[in-house]
Amino acid sequence: MQMKKILVTGGAGFLGSHLCEALLKQGHDVLCVDNLFTGSKVNIAHLMDNPYFEFMRHDVTFPLYVEVDQIYNLACPASPIYYQHDPVQTTKTSVHGAINMLGLAKRLRARILQASTSEVYGDPDVHPQPESYWGRVNPIGLRSCYDEGKRCAETLFFDYWRQHRLEIKVMRIFNTYGPRMHPNDGRVVSNFIVQAIKGEPITIYGDGSQTRSFCYVDDLIDGMIRLMGSPVDFTGPVNIGNPGEFTMIELAEMVLHLVGGPSQITFMPLPQDDPKQRQPDIRLAKKQLGWQPTVSLEDGLKETIRYFRGCLQS
């Protein structure tokens, strides 16, 4: 495989750090760009001594002038606690960030991948969600800064493809979990695990019947790299996620079983616009990328629990 110079925005984040690691293992030269709002140098500390890894602190809402062969655009806070902290900045990160990275890719004629999200489907009334589904998103709600920002980024990517024939790849990421998630990011997997390890009540919002599909980080990164390497005319969007569907109560019970301890389940009111169901249709990824997830939820949770135990003890 020919060595490429690859830019990863959001490279010090949960997914970005795993992607940087995987690309380095493939023999590439990696430029990791992150403003460290939700990312952390801790996630990439083990890569710093690699001569083919470089870190740059930069916010993608400002233009970037570098020379690379490929761009993975992952930069954006992705959990409600973080993206609702400064909703205007969240939208700017998705939209201005996409404009700046697409402009860079156009200048360099570099292939660019957008890490989009299943949130473009909103609170779906089609289940499971195929890529052809347009979604059901509240444009003025608390989650809109993230959902609509990502939808607008997809629009920009496809306009650059149609207008400039820029080589784009758009993946829609479904709930992903694994080591290097932030313990306090408010996502359901990290919430449940941290509460169980601490022996605190496990908090379920609503009645616990809402469903999610959880993809282990290694599977997700494999799908991302396969998409970047796919033929030029396969732009996506393509769902990358695990179609195994679980209710919140099922997830909580599995975490309790794996962690042990005295925690009990408690119920709280449901947040605004929280999707009732979420499950990817991955037939397109199977057909075009030969990809499907291999890590079961139980096996992935064991690795994640081991990571969080280490975080909470240190």
C-alpha positions in Angstrom: 0.0 0.0 0.0 1.3 3.4 -1.0 1.9 5.8 1.9 -0.5 8.7 1.9 -0.4 12.0 3.8 -3.8 12.0 5.6 -5.5 14.8 7.5 -7.9 13.8 10.3 -10.0 16.6 11.8 -11.2 15.9 15.2 -8.3 13.5 15.4 -7.9 13.7 19.2 -11.5 12.7 19.8 -13.0 9.3 20.6 -13.4 8.2 17.0 -10.6 10.3 15.6 -7.9 8.9 17.8 -8.9 5.3 16.8 -8.8 6.3 13.2 -5.3 7.9 13.5 -4.1 4.7 15.1 -5.5 2.5 12.4 -4.1 4.7 9.6 -0.6 4.7 11.2 -0.8 0.9 11.4 -1.5 0.9 7.6 1.7 2.8 7.1 0.3 6.3 6.4 1.6 9.7 7.4 -1.1 11.2 9.7 -1.8 14.9 10.5 -4.2 15.1 13.4 -6.0 18.4 13.8 -8.2 19.2 16.8 -9.1 22.2 18.9 -9.3 20.0 22.0 -12.8 21.2 23.0 -14.1 17.6 23.4 -10.9 15.8 22.2 -7.9 15.3 24.4 -4.2 14.8 24.1 -4.6 11.8 26.4 -6.3 10.0 23.5 -3.3 10.4 21.2 -0.4 10.5 23.7 0.7 7.0 22.7 1.0 8.2 19.1 3.2 11.2 19.8 6.5 9.4 19.4 5.6 8.0 16.0 7.6 9.9 13.4 4.7 9.7 11.0 2.2 11.3 13.4 1.8 15.0 13.7 -0.6 17.0 15.9 -1.9 20.5 15.2 -4.2 22.5 17.5 -6.6 24.2 15.2 -10.4 25.0 14.9 -11.9 23.9 11.6 -14.2 26.9 11.5 -11.0 28.8 10.4 -9.3 27.9 7.1 -6.4 25.5 7.1 -3.6 25.5 4.6 -1.7 22.1 4.5 -0.7 19.6 1.8 -2.4 16.2 2.1 -3.8 13.4 -0.1 -6.9 12.6 1.8 -9.1 14.3 4.4 -11.3 12.6 7.1 -13.6 15.3 8.5 -14.6 14.2 11.9 -14.5 17.5 13.8 -17.7 18.2 15.8 -18.9 17.7 19.3 -21.2 14.7 19.1 -22.9 14.2 22.4 -25.8 16.4 23.6 -24.0 17.7 26.7 -21.2 19.1 24.5 -23.0 20.2 21.4 -25.7 22.0 23.4 -23.1 23.8 25.5 -22.6 26.3 22.6 -25.2 25.5 19.9 -24.2 28.3 17.6 -20.6 27.1 17.6 -21.8 23.5 17.0 -23.6 24.5 13.8 -20.5 26.6 12.7 -18.3 23.6 13.3 -20.4 21.4 11.0 -21.1 24.0 8.3 -18.0 26.3 8.3 -15.9 23.3 9.0 -17.3 21.5 6.0 -16.9 24.6 3.8 -13.2 25.0 4.9 -12.3 21.3 4.5 -14.1 21.0 1.1 -12.3 24.2 -0.1 -9.0 22.6 1.0 -9.8 19.3 -0.7 -10.8 21.2 -3.9 -7.5 23.1 -4.0 -5.5 19.9 -3.4 -7.8 17.6 -5.5 -7.8 15.4 -2.4 -10.5 12.8 -1.6 -12.6 13.8 1.4 -14.8 11.8 3.8 -17.5 13.4 5.9 -18.4 11.7 9.3 -22.1 12.4 9.2 -24.6 10.9 11.6 -27.8 8.8 12.0 -29.2 12.0 13.6 -29.9 13.2 10.0 -32.9 10.8 10.3 -34.1 12.7 13.4 -37.0 10.9 15.2 -37.6 8.4 12.3 -41.0 7.1 11.2 -39.3 4.6 8.9 -37.7 1.6 10.6 -35.0 0.5 10.1 -33.5 3.6 8.4 -32.3 3.2 4.8 -30.1 5.8 3.2 -33.0 6.8 0.9 -35.0 8.0 3.9 -35.1 11.8 4.2 -35.6 11.9 7.9 -37.9 13.7 10.4 -35.9 16.4 12.1 -37.1 19.4 14.2 -35.3 22.4 12.7 -35.7 24.6 15.8 -35.2 22.2 18.8 -32.4 21.7 21.3 -30.8 19.0 19.1 -31.1 21.0 15.8 -27.7 22.6 16.1 -26.2 19.2 15.6 -28.8 17.4 13.4 -29.3 20.3 11.0 -25.6 21.2 11.0 -24.8 17.7 9.8 -27.6 17.7 7.2 -26.2 21.0 5.8 -22.7 19.5 5.7 -24.1 16.6 3.6 -25.7 19.2 1.3 -22.3 20.9 0.8 -20.5 17.7 0.1 -22.9 16.7 -2.6 -22.9 20.1 -4.2 -19.1 20.0 -4.4 -19.4 16.5 -6.0 -21.9 17.8 -8.6 -20.4 21.2 -9.2 -16.7 20.4 -8.9 -16.5 16.6 -9.3 -14.7 16.5 -6.0 -14.2 13.0 -4.7 -16.4 12.8 -1.7 -17.5 10.0 0.7 -20.3 10.5 3.2 -20.9 8.0 6.0 -23.8 8.1 8.5 -22.5 6.9 11.8 -24.9 5.2 14.2 -24.4 5.0 18.0 -20.7 4.0 18.5 -19.0 3.1 21.8 -15.7 1.8 23.1 -12.5 2.8 24.8 -11.7 6.5 24.9 -15.3 7.6 25.2 -15.4 10.5 27.7 -16.9 9.2 31.0 -19.0 12.4 31.4 -20.2 12.8 27.8 -23.8 12.1 28.7 -24.2 9.3 26.1 -26.2 6.3 27.2 -23.4 3.7 27.2 -20.9 5.8 29.1 -23.7 7.0 31.5 -24.8 3.4 32.4 -21.3 2.1 32.8 -20.0 4.9 35.0 -23.1 4.8 37.2 -22.8 1.0 37.5 -19.1 1.1 38.4 -19.8 3.8 41.0 -22.8 1.9 42.4 -25.1 4.8 41.6 -28.7 4.4 40.3 -28.8 3.8 36.5 -30.8 6.6 34.9 -33.2 5.7 32.1 -35.0 8.6 30.4 -38.6 7.8 29.5 -40.0 4.3 30.0 -36.9 2.6 28.6 -38.7 1.2 25.6 -36.8 3.5 23.1 -34.3 1.6 21.0 -30.7 2.2 19.8 -28.2 0.2 17.8 -24.7 0.2 19.2 -21.6 -0.3 17.0 -18.2 -1.1 18.6 -15.5 1.5 17.6 -13.2 -1.0 15.8 -16.0 -2.1 13.5 -16.9 1.5 12.8 -13.3 2.5 11.9 -13.0 -0.5 9.6 -16.1 0.7 7.7 -14.8 4.2 7.5 -11.5 3.2 6.0 -13.2 0.8 3.5 -15.5 3.7 2.4 -12.5 6.0 1.8 -11.0 3.3 -0.3 -14.1 2.6 -2.4 -14.5 3.5 -6.1 -14.8 7.2 -7.0 -18.4 6.9 -8.1 -19.5 5.5 -4.8 -20.1 8.7 -2.8 -22.6 7.4 -0.2 -24.3 8.3 1.9 -23.9 5.0 3.5 -25.0 3.8 6.9 -22.2 2.4 9.1 -23.6 0.9 12.3 -24.6 -2.3 14.0 -28.2 -3.4 13.2 -28.5 -5.2 16.5 -31.3 -3.2 18.2 -31.7 -2.9 22.0 -34.1 -1.1 24.3 -32.6 1.1 27.0 -33.8 -1.3 29.6 -32.0 -4.2 27.8 -28.8 -2.2 27.7 -29.0 -1.2 31.3 -29.6 -4.8 32.4 -26.6 -6.0 30.3 -24.4 -3.4 31.9 -25.6 -4.3 35.4 -24.9 -8.0 34.6 -21.4 -7.3 33.4 -20.4 -4.7 36.0 -22.2 -6.2 39.0 -22.7 -4.1 42.1 -25.7 -2.6 43.9 -27.1 -0.2 41.3 -30.8 0.0 40.6 -32.6 1.3 37.6 -34.4 4.7 38.0 -36.6 6.6 35.5 -36.5 10.3 34.5 -38.5 12.4 32.0 -37.5 12.0 28.4 -35.5 15.0 26.8 -37.0 17.0 24.0 -36.9 15.3 20.5 -35.2 12.1 21.8 -35.7 9.6 19.0 -37.9 6.6 19.9 -36.1 4.2 17.7 -32.8 3.9 15.8 -31.6 1.0 13.7 -29.4 1.1 10.5 -30.3 -0.7 7.3 -26.7 -1.8 6.3 -27.5 -3.6 3.0 -25.7 -0.9 1.0 -22.5 -1.2 3.2 -22.5 -4.9 2.8 -23.0 -4.7 -1.0 -20.6 -1.9 -1.8 -17.9 -2.2 0.9 -18.2 -5.8 1.9 -18.6 -4.5 5.5 -20.6 -5.7 8.4 -20.0 -5.4 12.2 -18.3 -8.4 13.9 -18.2 -7.4 17.6 -21.2 -8.3 19.7 -22.6 -5.8 22.2 -21.6 -7.9 25.2 -18.0 -8.3 24.0 -17.7 -4.6 23.2 -19.2 -3.6 26.5 -16.6 -5.7 28.3 -13.8 -3.8 26.7 -15.5 -0.5 27.4 -16.1 -1.3 31.0 -12.4 -2.3 31.4 -11.4 1.1 30.0 -13.8 3.0 32.3 -12.6 1.2 35.3 -9.1 2.3 34.5 -10.3 5.9 34.0 -12.2 6.1 37.2 -9.4 4.6 39.3 -6.7 6.9 38.0 
